[in-house]
Amino acid sequence: MPKFQNLSKAEKILLAEELWDSALAGEASVPLSDKHRKILEERLKTYELDGESGTPWDIVKQRIKVKSLQNTLD
């Protein structure tokens, strides 16, 4: 197995893409619990009733960055 630090940026990106694709290929084999299925169905129903509900991705991403930074400082 090659050392990751010796790979070029392009090679690292290709490797990450291959890893991501292989993870998604087995997606159907990952079971979804009834509890999680119900949560997803409720969220989809809410979205279908009001497509404007929820938080825009850029705001969610910012919150994640802030929490991540806070966790590193703790």
CHARMM internal coordinates of N, CA and C (Angstrom, degrees):
IC EDIT
DIST 1 N 1 CA 1.4630
DIST 1 CA 1 C 1.5369
ANGL 1 N 1 CA 1 C 108.00
DIST 1 C 2 N 1.3493
ANGL 1 CA 1 C 2 N 116.54
DIHE 1 N 1 CA 1 C 2 N 127.39
DIST 2 N 2 CA 1.4759
ANGL 1 C 2 N 2 CA 118.40
DIHE 1 CA 1 C 2 N 2 CA -178.97
DIST 2 CA 2 C 1.5259
ANGL 2 N 2 CA 2 C 111.18
DIHE 1 C 2 N 2 CA 2 C -70.54
DIST 2 C 3 N 1.3316
ANGL 2 CA 2 C 3 N 114.51
DIHE 2 N 2 CA 2 C 3 N 151.98
DIST 3 N 3 CA 1.4663
ANGL 2 C 3 N 3 CA 118.96
DIHE 2 CA 2 C 3 N 3 CA 176.00
DIST 3 CA 3 C 1.5203
ANGL 3 N 3 CA 3 C 107.88
DIHE 2 C 3 N 3 CA 3 C -76.74
DIST 3 C 4 N 1.3202
ANGL 3 CA 3 C 4 N 115.02
DIHE 3 N 3 CA 3 C 4 N 134.92
DIST 4 N 4 CA 1.4615
ANGL 3 C 4 N 4 CA 119.75
DIHE 3 CA 3 C 4 N 4 CA -175.93
DIST 4 CA 4 C 1.5157
ANGL 4 N 4 CA 4 C 112.32
DIHE 3 C 4 N 4 CA 4 C -64.46
DIST 4 C 5 N 1.3216
ANGL 4 CA 4 C 5 N 117.44
DIHE 4 N 4 CA 4 C 5 N -34.55
DIST 5 N 5 CA 1.4633
ANGL 4 C 5 N 5 CA 118.78
DIHE 4 CA 4 C 5 N 5 CA -178.54
DIST 5 CA 5 C 1.5288
ANGL 5 N 5 CA 5 C 111.86
DIHE 4 C 5 N 5 CA 5 C -64.56
DIST 5 C 6 N 1.3284
ANGL 5 CA 5 C 6 N 117.75
DIHE 5 N 5 CA 5 C 6 N -21.47
DIST 6 N 6 CA 1.4694
ANGL 5 C 6 N 6 CA 120.48
DIHE 5 CA 5 C 6 N 6 CA -179.35
DIST 6 CA 6 C 1.5231
ANGL 6 N 6 CA 6 C 112.73
DIHE 5 C 6 N 6 CA 6 C -85.24
DIST 6 C 7 N 1.3213
ANGL 6 CA 6 C 7 N 117.46
DIHE 6 N 6 CA 6 C 7 N -7.57
DIST 7 N 7 CA 1.4614
ANGL 6 C 7 N 7 CA 120.40
DIHE 6 CA 6 C 7 N 7 CA -179.65
DIST 7 CA 7 C 1.5220
ANGL 7 N 7 CA 7 C 111.00
DIHE 6 C 7 N 7 CA 7 C -83.06
DIST 7 C 8 N 1.3233
ANGL 7 CA 7 C 8 N 115.26
DIHE 7 N 7 CA 7 C 8 N 148.68
DIST 8 N 8 CA 1.4662
ANGL 7 C 8 N 8 CA 119.50
DIHE 7 CA 7 C 8 N 8 CA 175.42
DIST 8 CA 8 C 1.5255
ANGL 8 N 8 CA 8 C 108.34
DIHE 7 C 8 N 8 CA 8 C -74.27
DIST 8 C 9 N 1.3307
ANGL 8 CA 8 C 9 N 115.96
DIHE 8 N 8 CA 8 C 9 N 167.53
DIST 9 N 9 CA 1.4626
ANGL 8 C 9 N 9 CA 120.02
DIHE 8 CA 8 C 9 N 9 CA 177.52
DIST 9 CA 9 C 1.5203
ANGL 9 N 9 CA 9 C 110.96
DIHE 8 C 9 N 9 CA 9 C -57.69
DIST 9 C 10 N 1.3160
ANGL 9 CA 9 C 10 N 116.44
DIHE 9 N 9 CA 9 C 10 N -44.11
DIST 10 N 10 CA 1.4645
ANGL 9 C 10 N 10 CA 121.13
DIHE 9 CA 9 C 10 N 10 CA -179.10
DIST 10 CA 10 C 1.5269
ANGL 10 N 10 CA 10 C 110.69
DIHE 9 C 10 N 10 CA 10 C -62.02
DIST 10 C 11 N 1.3412
ANGL 10 CA 10 C 11 N 116.53
DIHE 10 N 10 CA 10 C 11 N -42.28
DIST 11 N 11 CA 1.4630
ANGL 10 C 11 N 11 CA 120.10
DIHE 10 CA 10 C 11 N 11 CA 179.02
DIST 11 CA 11 C 1.5291
ANGL 11 N 11 CA 11 C 111.36
DIHE 10 C 11 N 11 CA 11 C -65.14
DIST 11 C 12 N 1.3267
ANGL 11 CA 11 C 12 N 116.95
DIHE 11 N 11 CA 11 C 12 N -38.44
DIST 12 N 12 CA 1.4641
ANGL 11 C 12 N 12 CA 120.81
DIHE 11 CA 11 C 12 N 12 CA 178.28
DIST 12 CA 12 C 1.5219
ANGL 12 N 12 CA 12 C 110.69
DIHE 11 C 12 N 12 CA 12 C -64.54
DIST 12 C 13 N 1.3302
ANGL 12 CA 12 C 13 N 116.53
DIHE 12 N 12 CA 12 C 13 N -41.01
DIST 13 N 13 CA 1.4663
ANGL 12 C 13 N 13 CA 120.71
DIHE 12 CA 12 C 13 N 13 CA 179.23
DIST 13 CA 13 C 1.5238
ANGL 13 N 13 CA 13 C 110.16
DIHE 12 C 13 N 13 CA 13 C -65.03
DIST 13 C 14 N 1.3201
ANGL 13 CA 13 C 14 N 117.00
DIHE 13 N 13 CA 13 C 14 N -44.48
DIST 14 N 14 CA 1.4712
ANGL 13 C 14 N 14 CA 120.13
DIHE 13 CA 13 C 14 N 14 CA 178.72
DIST 14 CA 14 C 1.5232
ANGL 14 N 14 CA 14 C 111.08
DIHE 13 C 14 N 14 CA 14 C -62.06
DIST 14 C 15 N 1.3244
ANGL 14 CA 14 C 15 N 116.49
DIHE 14 N 14 CA 14 C 15 N -41.55
DIST 15 N 15 CA 1.4532
ANGL 14 C 15 N 15 CA 120.76
DIHE 14 CA 14 C 15 N 15 CA 178.13
DIST 15 CA 15 C 1.5333
ANGL 15 N 15 CA 15 C 111.23
DIHE 14 C 15 N 15 CA 15 C -63.01
DIST 15 C 16 N 1.3279
ANGL 15 CA 15 C 16 N 116.27
DIHE 15 N 15 CA 15 C 16 N -42.78
DIST 16 N 16 CA 1.4681
ANGL 15 C 16 N 16 CA 120.81
DIHE 15 CA 15 C 16 N 16 CA 178.28
DIST 16 CA 16 C 1.5267
ANGL 16 N 16 CA 16 C 110.38
DIHE 15 C 16 N 16 CA 16 C -63.22
DIST 16 C 17 N 1.3231
ANGL 16 CA 16 C 17 N 117.14
DIHE 16 N 16 CA 16 C 17 N -40.52
DIST 17 N 17 CA 1.4688
ANGL 16 C 17 N 17 CA 120.60
DIHE 16 CA 16 C 17 N 17 CA 178.55
DIST 17 CA 17 C 1.5254
ANGL 17 N 17 CA 17 C 110.89
DIHE 16 C 17 N 17 CA 17 C -63.57
DIST 17 C 18 N 1.3330
ANGL 17 CA 17 C 18 N 116.48
DIHE 17 N 17 CA 17 C 18 N -42.88
DIST 18 N 18 CA 1.4630
ANGL 17 C 18 N 18 CA 120.37
DIHE 17 CA 17 C 18 N 18 CA 179.18
DIST 18 CA 18 C 1.5252
ANGL 18 N 18 CA 18 C 110.75
DIHE 17 C 18 N 18 CA 18 C -63.41
DIST 18 C 19 N 1.3264
ANGL 18 CA 18 C 19 N 116.09
DIHE 18 N 18 CA 18 C 19 N -41.69
DIST 19 N 19 CA 1.4587
ANGL 18 C 19 N 19 CA 120.67
DIHE 18 CA 18 C 19 N 19 CA 178.75
DIST 19 CA 19 C 1.5284
ANGL 19 N 19 CA 19 C 110.34
DIHE 18 C 19 N 19 CA 19 C -63.22
DIST 19 C 20 N 1.3380
ANGL 19 CA 19 C 20 N 116.54
DIHE 19 N 19 CA 19 C 20 N -45.17
DIST 20 N 20 CA 1.4626
ANGL 19 C 20 N 20 CA 121.73
DIHE 19 CA 19 C 20 N 20 CA 179.00
DIST 20 CA 20 C 1.5344
ANGL 20 N 20 CA 20 C 110.76
DIHE 19 C 20 N 20 CA 20 C -60.58
DIST 20 C 21 N 1.3368
ANGL 20 CA 20 C 21 N 116.32
DIHE 20 N 20 CA 20 C 21 N -46.81
DIST 21 N 21 CA 1.4630
ANGL 20 C 21 N 21 CA 120.56
DIHE 20 CA 20 C 21 N 21 CA -179.94
DIST 21 CA 21 C 1.5228
ANGL 21 N 21 CA 21 C 111.44
DIHE 20 C 21 N 21 CA 21 C -61.86
DIST 21 C 22 N 1.3304
ANGL 21 CA 21 C 22 N 117.25
DIHE 21 N 21 CA 21 C 22 N -39.68
DIST 22 N 22 CA 1.4640
ANGL 21 C 22 N 22 CA 119.67
DIHE 21 CA 21 C 22 N 22 CA -179.54
DIST 22 CA 22 C 1.5250
ANGL 22 N 22 CA 22 C 110.61
DIHE 21 C 22 N 22 CA 22 C -69.11
DIST 22 C 23 N 1.3270
ANGL 22 CA 22 C 23 N 117.86
DIHE 22 N 22 CA 22 C 23 N -33.06
DIST 23 N 23 CA 1.4624
ANGL 22 C 23 N 23 CA 121.17
DIHE 22 CA 22 C 23 N 23 CA 177.62
DIST 23 CA 23 C 1.5218
ANGL 23 N 23 CA 23 C 110.13
DIHE 22 C 23 N 23 CA 23 C -67.79
DIST 23 C 24 N 1.3333
ANGL 23 CA 23 C 24 N 116.90
DIHE 23 N 23 CA 23 C 24 N -40.85
DIST 24 N 24 CA 1.4625
ANGL 23 C 24 N 24 CA 121.04
DIHE 23 CA 23 C 24 N 24 CA 179.70
DIST 24 CA 24 C 1.5192
ANGL 24 N 24 CA 24 C 112.36
DIHE 23 C 24 N 24 CA 24 C -69.99
DIST 24 C 25 N 1.3258
ANGL 24 CA 24 C 25 N 116.65
DIHE 24 N 24 CA 24 C 25 N -29.20
DIST 25 N 25 CA 1.4598
ANGL 24 C 25 N 25 CA 120.36
DIHE 24 CA 24 C 25 N 25 CA -178.66
DIST 25 CA 25 C 1.5215
ANGL 25 N 25 CA 25 C 110.73
DIHE 24 C 25 N 25 CA 25 C -62.48
DIST 25 C 26 N 1.3244
ANGL 25 CA 25 C 26 N 117.68
DIHE 25 N 25 CA 25 C 26 N -32.43
DIST 26 N 26 CA 1.4559
ANGL 25 C 26 N 26 CA 121.32
DIHE 25 CA 25 C 26 N 26 CA 179.85
DIST 26 CA 26 C 1.5088
ANGL 26 N 26 CA 26 C 112.85
DIHE 25 C 26 N 26 CA 26 C -92.73
DIST 26 C 27 N 1.3262
ANGL 26 CA 26 C 27 N 117.23
DIHE 26 N 26 CA 26 C 27 N 9.80
DIST 27 N 27 CA 1.4646
ANGL 26 C 27 N 27 CA 122.11
DIHE 26 CA 26 C 27 N 27 CA -175.09
DIST 27 CA 27 C 1.5299
ANGL 27 N 27 CA 27 C 112.36
DIHE 26 C 27 N 27 CA 27 C -56.95
DIST 27 C 28 N 1.3242
ANGL 27 CA 27 C 28 N 117.46
DIHE 27 N 27 CA 27 C 28 N -40.12
DIST 28 N 28 CA 1.4592
ANGL 27 C 28 N 28 CA 120.26
DIHE 27 CA 27 C 28 N 28 CA -177.29
DIST 28 CA 28 C 1.5269
ANGL 28 N 28 CA 28 C 111.70
DIHE 27 C 28 N 28 CA 28 C -66.29
DIST 28 C 29 N 1.3249
ANGL 28 CA 28 C 29 N 116.80
DIHE 28 N 28 CA 28 C 29 N -22.72
DIST 29 N 29 CA 1.4565
ANGL 28 C 29 N 29 CA 119.38
DIHE 28 CA 28 C 29 N 29 CA -178.01
DIST 29 CA 29 C 1.5305
ANGL 29 N 29 CA 29 C 112.48
DIHE 28 C 29 N 29 CA 29 C -84.82
DIST 29 C 30 N 1.3281
ANGL 29 CA 29 C 30 N 117.56
DIHE 29 N 29 CA 29 C 30 N -6.12
DIST 30 N 30 CA 1.4586
ANGL 29 C 30 N 30 CA 120.99
DIHE 29 CA 29 C 30 N 30 CA 177.98
DIST 30 CA 30 C 1.5220
ANGL 30 N 30 CA 30 C 108.45
DIHE 29 C 30 N 30 CA 30 C -87.25
DIST 30 C 31 N 1.3213
ANGL 30 CA 30 C 31 N 116.78
DIHE 30 N 30 CA 30 C 31 N 116.66
DIST 31 N 31 CA 1.4668
ANGL 30 C 31 N 31 CA 118.93
DIHE 30 CA 30 C 31 N 31 CA -176.71
DIST 31 CA 31 C 1.5314
ANGL 31 N 31 CA 31 C 112.08
DIHE 30 C 31 N 31 CA 31 C -71.41
DIST 31 C 32 N 1.3063
ANGL 31 CA 31 C 32 N 115.14
DIHE 31 N 31 CA 31 C 32 N 147.78
DIST 32 N 32 CA 1.4535
ANGL 31 C 32 N 32 CA 122.26
DIHE 31 CA 31 C 32 N 32 CA 176.78
DIST 32 CA 32 C 1.5198
ANGL 32 N 32 CA 32 C 107.22
DIHE 31 C 32 N 32 CA 32 C -110.46
DIST 32 C 33 N 1.3179
ANGL 32 CA 32 C 33 N 116.23
DIHE 32 N 32 CA 32 C 33 N 121.02
DIST 33 N 33 CA 1.4656
ANGL 32 C 33 N 33 CA 119.16
DIHE 32 CA 32 C 33 N 33 CA -178.24
DIST 33 CA 33 C 1.5239
ANGL 33 N 33 CA 33 C 110.32
DIHE 32 C 33 N 33 CA 33 C -67.09
DIST 33 C 34 N 1.3195
ANGL 33 CA 33 C 34 N 115.86
DIHE 33 N 33 CA 33 C 34 N 157.86
DIST 34 N 34 CA 1.4646
ANGL 33 C 34 N 34 CA 120.72
DIHE 33 CA 33 C 34 N 34 CA 178.17
DIST 34 CA 34 C 1.5290
ANGL 34 N 34 CA 34 C 110.57
DIHE 33 C 34 N 34 CA 34 C -59.99
DIST 34 C 35 N 1.3231
ANGL 34 CA 34 C 35 N 115.58
DIHE 34 N 34 CA 34 C 35 N -37.63
DIST 35 N 35 CA 1.4738
ANGL 34 C 35 N 35 CA 120.74
DIHE 34 CA 34 C 35 N 35 CA 179.50
DIST 35 CA 35 C 1.5264
ANGL 35 N 35 CA 35 C 110.47
DIHE 34 C 35 N 35 CA 35 C -60.88
DIST 35 C 36 N 1.3416
ANGL 35 CA 35 C 36 N 116.70
DIHE 35 N 35 CA 35 C 36 N -47.75
DIST 36 N 36 CA 1.4622
ANGL 35 C 36 N 36 CA 120.39
DIHE 35 CA 35 C 36 N 36 CA -178.89
DIST 36 CA 36 C 1.5232
ANGL 36 N 36 CA 36 C 111.37
DIHE 35 C 36 N 36 CA 36 C -69.40
DIST 36 C 37 N 1.3388
ANGL 36 CA 36 C 37 N 116.32
DIHE 36 N 36 CA 36 C 37 N -36.96
DIST 37 N 37 CA 1.4687
ANGL 36 C 37 N 37 CA 119.77
DIHE 36 CA 36 C 37 N 37 CA 177.90
DIST 37 CA 37 C 1.5241
ANGL 37 N 37 CA 37 C 110.37
DIHE 36 C 37 N 37 CA 37 C -61.25
DIST 37 C 38 N 1.3439
ANGL 37 CA 37 C 38 N 116.35
DIHE 37 N 37 CA 37 C 38 N -41.70
DIST 38 N 38 CA 1.4662
ANGL 37 C 38 N 38 CA 120.88
DIHE 37 CA 37 C 38 N 38 CA 179.79
DIST 38 CA 38 C 1.5267
ANGL 38 N 38 CA 38 C 110.63
DIHE 37 C 38 N 38 CA 38 C -63.61
DIST 38 C 39 N 1.3411
ANGL 38 CA 38 C 39 N 116.31
DIHE 38 N 38 CA 38 C 39 N -43.22
DIST 39 N 39 CA 1.4717
ANGL 38 C 39 N 39 CA 120.46
DIHE 38 CA 38 C 39 N 39 CA 178.58
DIST 39 CA 39 C 1.5212
ANGL 39 N 39 CA 39 C 110.17
DIHE 38 C 39 N 39 CA 39 C -59.87
DIST 39 C 40 N 1.3355
ANGL 39 CA 39 C 40 N 116.66
DIHE 39 N 39 CA 39 C 40 N -46.27
DIST 40 N 40 CA 1.4645
ANGL 39 C 40 N 40 CA 120.29
DIHE 39 CA 39 C 40 N 40 CA -179.97
DIST 40 CA 40 C 1.5232
ANGL 40 N 40 CA 40 C 111.78
DIHE 39 C 40 N 40 CA 40 C -63.49
DIST 40 C 41 N 1.3282
ANGL 40 CA 40 C 41 N 117.16
DIHE 40 N 40 CA 40 C 41 N -40.37
DIST 41 N 41 CA 1.4655
ANGL 40 C 41 N 41 CA 120.45
DIHE 40 CA 40 C 41 N 41 CA 178.77
DIST 41 CA 41 C 1.5291
ANGL 41 N 41 CA 41 C 111.23
DIHE 40 C 41 N 41 CA 41 C -64.17
DIST 41 C 42 N 1.3414
ANGL 41 CA 41 C 42 N 116.27
DIHE 41 N 41 CA 41 C 42 N -40.09
DIST 42 N 42 CA 1.4691
ANGL 41 C 42 N 42 CA 120.21
DIHE 41 CA 41 C 42 N 42 CA 178.25
DIST 42 CA 42 C 1.5267
ANGL 42 N 42 CA 42 C 110.78
DIHE 41 C 42 N 42 CA 42 C -64.95
DIST 42 C 43 N 1.3192
ANGL 42 CA 42 C 43 N 116.75
DIHE 42 N 42 CA 42 C 43 N -41.82
DIST 43 N 43 CA 1.4704
ANGL 42 C 43 N 43 CA 119.98
DIHE 42 CA 42 C 43 N 43 CA -179.90
DIST 43 CA 43 C 1.5219
ANGL 43 N 43 CA 43 C 111.22
DIHE 42 C 43 N 43 CA 43 C -67.04
DIST 43 C 44 N 1.3220
ANGL 43 CA 43 C 44 N 116.33
DIHE 43 N 43 CA 43 C 44 N -39.39
DIST 44 N 44 CA 1.4663
ANGL 43 C 44 N 44 CA 119.61
DIHE 43 CA 43 C 44 N 44 CA 177.76
DIST 44 CA 44 C 1.5132
ANGL 44 N 44 CA 44 C 110.55
DIHE 43 C 44 N 44 CA 44 C -64.49
DIST 44 C 45 N 1.3213
ANGL 44 CA 44 C 45 N 117.01
DIHE 44 N 44 CA 44 C 45 N -42.01
DIST 45 N 45 CA 1.4605
ANGL 44 C 45 N 45 CA 121.05
DIHE 44 CA 44 C 45 N 45 CA 178.98
DIST 45 CA 45 C 1.5320
ANGL 45 N 45 CA 45 C 110.36
DIHE 44 C 45 N 45 CA 45 C -61.32
DIST 45 C 46 N 1.3369
ANGL 45 CA 45 C 46 N 116.65
DIHE 45 N 45 CA 45 C 46 N -44.58
DIST 46 N 46 CA 1.4658
ANGL 45 C 46 N 46 CA 121.02
DIHE 45 CA 45 C 46 N 46 CA 178.27
DIST 46 CA 46 C 1.5259
ANGL 46 N 46 CA 46 C 110.61
DIHE 45 C 46 N 46 CA 46 C -60.69
DIST 46 C 47 N 1.3234
ANGL 46 CA 46 C 47 N 115.96
DIHE 46 N 46 CA 46 C 47 N -43.25
DIST 47 N 47 CA 1.4631
ANGL 46 C 47 N 47 CA 120.50
DIHE 46 CA 46 C 47 N 47 CA 179.16
DIST 47 CA 47 C 1.5254
ANGL 47 N 47 CA 47 C 111.12
DIHE 46 C 47 N 47 CA 47 C -63.34
DIST 47 C 48 N 1.3295
ANGL 47 CA 47 C 48 N 116.20
DIHE 47 N 47 CA 47 C 48 N -43.01
DIST 48 N 48 CA 1.4664
ANGL 47 C 48 N 48 CA 119.61
DIHE 47 CA 47 C 48 N 48 CA -179.01
DIST 48 CA 48 C 1.5253
ANGL 48 N 48 CA 48 C 111.58
DIHE 47 C 48 N 48 CA 48 C -64.99
DIST 48 C 49 N 1.3312
ANGL 48 CA 48 C 49 N 117.52
DIHE 48 N 48 CA 48 C 49 N -32.20
DIST 49 N 49 CA 1.4640
ANGL 48 C 49 N 49 CA 120.82
DIHE 48 CA 48 C 49 N 49 CA 177.88
DIST 49 CA 49 C 1.5214
ANGL 49 N 49 CA 49 C 111.55
DIHE 48 C 49 N 49 CA 49 C -73.89
DIST 49 C 50 N 1.3299
ANGL 49 CA 49 C 50 N 116.13
DIHE 49 N 49 CA 49 C 50 N -36.21
DIST 50 N 50 CA 1.4676
ANGL 49 C 50 N 50 CA 121.33
DIHE 49 CA 49 C 50 N 50 CA -178.15
DIST 50 CA 50 C 1.5242
ANGL 50 N 50 CA 50 C 108.81
DIHE 49 C 50 N 50 CA 50 C -145.20
DIST 50 C 51 N 1.3297
ANGL 50 CA 50 C 51 N 115.97
DIHE 50 N 50 CA 50 C 51 N 90.13
DIST 51 N 51 CA 1.4595
ANGL 50 C 51 N 51 CA 121.37
DIHE 50 CA 50 C 51 N 51 CA -177.94
DIST 51 CA 51 C 1.5101
ANGL 51 N 51 CA 51 C 114.21
DIHE 50 C 51 N 51 CA 51 C -61.44
DIST 51 C 52 N 1.3172
ANGL 51 CA 51 C 52 N 116.77
DIHE 51 N 51 CA 51 C 52 N -11.57
DIST 52 N 52 CA 1.4600
ANGL 51 C 52 N 52 CA 120.51
DIHE 51 CA 51 C 52 N 52 CA -179.70
DIST 52 CA 52 C 1.5313
ANGL 52 N 52 CA 52 C 112.32
DIHE 51 C 52 N 52 CA 52 C -90.36
DIST 52 C 53 N 1.3370
ANGL 52 CA 52 C 53 N 117.68
DIHE 52 N 52 CA 52 C 53 N -8.23
DIST 53 N 53 CA 1.4610
ANGL 52 C 53 N 53 CA 119.37
DIHE 52 CA 52 C 53 N 53 CA -178.88
DIST 53 CA 53 C 1.5232
ANGL 53 N 53 CA 53 C 109.71
DIHE 52 C 53 N 53 CA 53 C -71.83
DIST 53 C 54 N 1.2970
ANGL 53 CA 53 C 54 N 115.25
DIHE 53 N 53 CA 53 C 54 N 156.47
DIST 54 N 54 CA 1.4558
ANGL 53 C 54 N 54 CA 119.99
DIHE 53 CA 53 C 54 N 54 CA 179.74
DIST 54 CA 54 C 1.5143
ANGL 54 N 54 CA 54 C 111.29
DIHE 53 C 54 N 54 CA 54 C 109.01
DIST 54 C 55 N 1.3184
ANGL 54 CA 54 C 55 N 115.11
DIHE 54 N 54 CA 54 C 55 N -173.56
DIST 55 N 55 CA 1.4537
ANGL 54 C 55 N 55 CA 121.82
DIHE 54 CA 54 C 55 N 55 CA -177.53
DIST 55 CA 55 C 1.5216
ANGL 55 N 55 CA 55 C 108.97
DIHE 54 C 55 N 55 CA 55 C -120.86
DIST 55 C 56 N 1.3207
ANGL 55 CA 55 C 56 N 118.29
DIHE 55 N 55 CA 55 C 56 N 133.65
DIST 56 N 56 CA 1.4674
ANGL 55 C 56 N 56 CA 120.72
DIHE 55 CA 55 C 56 N 56 CA 178.61
DIST 56 CA 56 C 1.5354
ANGL 56 N 56 CA 56 C 111.36
DIHE 55 C 56 N 56 CA 56 C -60.23
DIST 56 C 57 N 1.3360
ANGL 56 CA 56 C 57 N 115.28
DIHE 56 N 56 CA 56 C 57 N 147.55
DIST 57 N 57 CA 1.4570
ANGL 56 C 57 N 57 CA 121.89
DIHE 56 CA 56 C 57 N 57 CA -176.41
DIST 57 CA 57 C 1.5261
ANGL 57 N 57 CA 57 C 112.40
DIHE 56 C 57 N 57 CA 57 C -55.30
DIST 57 C 58 N 1.3139
ANGL 57 CA 57 C 58 N 119.21
DIHE 57 N 57 CA 57 C 58 N -42.46
DIST 58 N 58 CA 1.4643
ANGL 57 C 58 N 58 CA 119.91
DIHE 57 CA 57 C 58 N 58 CA -176.55
DIST 58 CA 58 C 1.5261
ANGL 58 N 58 CA 58 C 111.77
DIHE 57 C 58 N 58 CA 58 C -62.42
DIST 58 C 59 N 1.3267
ANGL 58 CA 58 C 59 N 117.52
DIHE 58 N 58 CA 58 C 59 N -33.47
DIST 59 N 59 CA 1.4673
ANGL 58 C 59 N 59 CA 120.60
DIHE 58 CA 58 C 59 N 59 CA 178.23
DIST 59 CA 59 C 1.5303
ANGL 59 N 59 CA 59 C 109.88
DIHE 58 C 59 N 59 CA 59 C -73.37
DIST 59 C 60 N 1.3360
ANGL 59 CA 59 C 60 N 116.49
DIHE 59 N 59 CA 59 C 60 N -42.00
DIST 60 N 60 CA 1.4651
ANGL 59 C 60 N 60 CA 120.23
DIHE 59 CA 59 C 60 N 60 CA 177.63
DIST 60 CA 60 C 1.5267
ANGL 60 N 60 CA 60 C 109.72
DIHE 59 C 60 N 60 CA 60 C -60.87
DIST 60 C 61 N 1.3281
ANGL 60 CA 60 C 61 N 116.25
DIHE 60 N 60 CA 60 C 61 N -44.93
DIST 61 N 61 CA 1.4651
ANGL 60 C 61 N 61 CA 121.07
DIHE 60 CA 60 C 61 N 61 CA -179.44
DIST 61 CA 61 C 1.5315
ANGL 61 N 61 CA 61 C 110.61
DIHE 60 C 61 N 61 CA 61 C -60.60
DIST 61 C 62 N 1.3131
ANGL 61 CA 61 C 62 N 116.98
DIHE 61 N 61 CA 61 C 62 N -41.15
DIST 62 N 62 CA 1.4584
ANGL 61 C 62 N 62 CA 121.08
DIHE 61 CA 61 C 62 N 62 CA 178.63
DIST 62 CA 62 C 1.5309
ANGL 62 N 62 CA 62 C 110.90
DIHE 61 C 62 N 62 CA 62 C -63.33
DIST 62 C 63 N 1.3319
ANGL 62 CA 62 C 63 N 116.90
DIHE 62 N 62 CA 62 C 63 N -42.82
DIST 63 N 63 CA 1.4724
ANGL 62 C 63 N 63 CA 120.86
DIHE 62 CA 62 C 63 N 63 CA 177.97
DIST 63 CA 63 C 1.5251
ANGL 63 N 63 CA 63 C 110.92
DIHE 62 C 63 N 63 CA 63 C -60.14
DIST 63 C 64 N 1.3340
ANGL 63 CA 63 C 64 N 115.91
DIHE 63 N 63 CA 63 C 64 N -42.49
DIST 64 N 64 CA 1.4646
ANGL 63 C 64 N 64 CA 120.41
DIHE 63 CA 63 C 64 N 64 CA 179.54
DIST 64 CA 64 C 1.5207
ANGL 64 N 64 CA 64 C 110.24
DIHE 63 C 64 N 64 CA 64 C -62.45
DIST 64 C 65 N 1.3279
ANGL 64 CA 64 C 65 N 116.96
DIHE 64 N 64 CA 64 C 65 N -43.58
DIST 65 N 65 CA 1.4642
ANGL 64 C 65 N 65 CA 120.47
DIHE 64 CA 64 C 65 N 65 CA 179.02
DIST 65 CA 65 C 1.5245
ANGL 65 N 65 CA 65 C 111.36
DIHE 64 C 65 N 65 CA 65 C -61.46
DIST 65 C 66 N 1.3259
ANGL 65 CA 65 C 66 N 116.67
DIHE 65 N 65 CA 65 C 66 N -43.54
DIST 66 N 66 CA 1.4632
ANGL 65 C 66 N 66 CA 120.90
DIHE 65 CA 65 C 66 N 66 CA -179.62
DIST 66 CA 66 C 1.5258
ANGL 66 N 66 CA 66 C 110.14
DIHE 65 C 66 N 66 CA 66 C -63.15
DIST 66 C 67 N 1.3386
ANGL 66 CA 66 C 67 N 117.11
DIHE 66 N 66 CA 66 C 67 N -46.51
DIST 67 N 67 CA 1.4654
ANGL 66 C 67 N 67 CA 120.47
DIHE 66 CA 66 C 67 N 67 CA 179.73
DIST 67 CA 67 C 1.5192
ANGL 67 N 67 CA 67 C 110.82
DIHE 66 C 67 N 67 CA 67 C -62.85
DIST 67 C 68 N 1.3197
ANGL 67 CA 67 C 68 N 116.46
DIHE 67 N 67 CA 67 C 68 N -40.35
DIST 68 N 68 CA 1.4602
ANGL 67 C 68 N 68 CA 120.62
DIHE 67 CA 67 C 68 N 68 CA 179.35
DIST 68 CA 68 C 1.5223
ANGL 68 N 68 CA 68 C 110.66
DIHE 67 C 68 N 68 CA 68 C -62.81
DIST 68 C 69 N 1.3239
ANGL 68 CA 68 C 69 N 116.02
DIHE 68 N 68 CA 68 C 69 N -43.01
DIST 69 N 69 CA 1.4583
ANGL 68 C 69 N 69 CA 120.74
DIHE 68 CA 68 C 69 N 69 CA 178.51
DIST 69 CA 69 C 1.5264
ANGL 69 N 69 CA 69 C 110.31
DIHE 68 C 69 N 69 CA 69 C -64.12
DIST 69 C 70 N 1.3275
ANGL 69 CA 69 C 70 N 116.71
DIHE 69 N 69 CA 69 C 70 N -42.77
DIST 70 N 70 CA 1.4680
ANGL 69 C 70 N 70 CA 120.63
DIHE 69 CA 69 C 70 N 70 CA 178.83
DIST 70 CA 70 C 1.5276
ANGL 70 N 70 CA 70 C 111.12
DIHE 69 C 70 N 70 CA 70 C -61.43
DIST 70 C 71 N 1.3444
ANGL 70 CA 70 C 71 N 116.44
DIHE 70 N 70 CA 70 C 71 N -40.08
DIST 71 N 71 CA 1.4602
ANGL 70 C 71 N 71 CA 120.53
DIHE 70 CA 70 C 71 N 71 CA 179.32
DIST 71 CA 71 C 1.5182
ANGL 71 N 71 CA 71 C 112.02
DIHE 70 C 71 N 71 CA 71 C -65.84
DIST 71 C 72 N 1.3261
ANGL 71 CA 71 C 72 N 116.75
DIHE 71 N 71 CA 71 C 72 N -33.51
DIST 72 N 72 CA 1.4711
ANGL 71 C 72 N 72 CA 119.10
DIHE 71 CA 71 C 72 N 72 CA 179.05
DIST 72 CA 72 C 1.5170
ANGL 72 N 72 CA 72 C 110.58
DIHE 71 C 72 N 72 CA 72 C -72.71
DIST 72 C 73 N 1.3005
ANGL 72 CA 72 C 73 N 116.96
DIHE 72 N 72 CA 72 C 73 N -29.65
DIST 73 N 73 CA 1.4626
ANGL 72 C 73 N 73 CA 120.53
DIHE 72 CA 72 C 73 N 73 CA -178.96
DIST 73 CA 73 C 1.5365
ANGL 73 N 73 CA 73 C 112.45
DIHE 72 C 73 N 73 CA 73 C -80.91
DIST 73 C 74 N 1.3275
ANGL 73 CA 73 C 74 N 116.65
DIHE 73 N 73 CA 73 C 74 N -20.88
DIST 74 N 74 CA 1.4811
ANGL 73 C 74 N 74 CA 120.05
DIHE 73 CA 73 C 74 N 74 CA -178.92
DIST 74 CA 74 C 1.5118
ANGL 74 N 74 CA 74 C 112.02
DIHE 73 C 74 N 74 CA 74 C -74.97
END
COOR INIT
IC SEED 1 N 1 CA 1 C
IC BUILD
